[in-house]
């Protein structure tokens, strides 16, 4: 996971520990977008943070499962995918 003041990038496989890191980055950068175009897979902890944050997402994600199942769930939840 990479981040700057404007964008948090989810890259490759995002394990459970990334859920806490993502939450901390979101709290520290309230206006940051999430770019998950490089995300191949994500642990449920990461998905839960995405669901709760309702932040705009740059996508689609690289992983087929995320694209097919998680992206639509996030869109229904209010995130812009």
Secondary structure, DSSP 8 states (H G I E B T S, - for coil): -EE-SSEEEEEEEE-THHHHHHHHHHHH-TT-EEEEEEEEEE-HHHHHHHHHH---EE---SSHHIIIIIHHHHHHHT---
